[in-house]
């Protein structure tokens, strides 16, 4: 598959990233188990195949990053499990765009949600500023860099950096976890994913 995360200009190219402020207290395998992602197994070589998760630890924040199949973005059970972990650790969830400029931010601090926003492009030709759903809390630093109809990725990484998350993946040790089971289409639809995230339209 060609959708594995890779490093571009120092940043990890990923569709969906979870950051847990564990201060090194938990290994990626422990968090993956809590998220219900036990089908992913650590890969000791770079011979990747199947669906892929990239993990890193910057000493303060544990990074769990999906490939561009958005596999666990679609799964409402993973979202619920992530929010349970957020009761213990400060947690940031970022969803990056694919071919459009849609994005998501969800930030939990001290077991309380501080920021949530889901932004979608307007339908082609309408010319509006797009749709926003589930907006909670004040803007986080970095959000101001996300401009109308522009790629939001730089701004999303600035949001992470403003919380003390390292985004220099060229200096971090990356761990790869793969799911080699026969690839099947996500059995959760985009509608189910949206409902799980409070995005209903």
Secondary structure, DSSP 8 states (H G I E B T S, - for coil): ---S-EEETTEEE-SEEEEE--TT-S-HHHHHHHTT-TT-EEESSS---SEEEEEEE-SS-EEEEE-TT-TTTS-HHHHHHHHHHTTTS-EEEEE--SSS--EEEEEEETTEEEEEEEEE---TTT-S--EEEEEES---TTGGG--TTS--HHHHHHHHHHTT----TTSS--EEEEE-S-----SS-HHHHHHHTT---
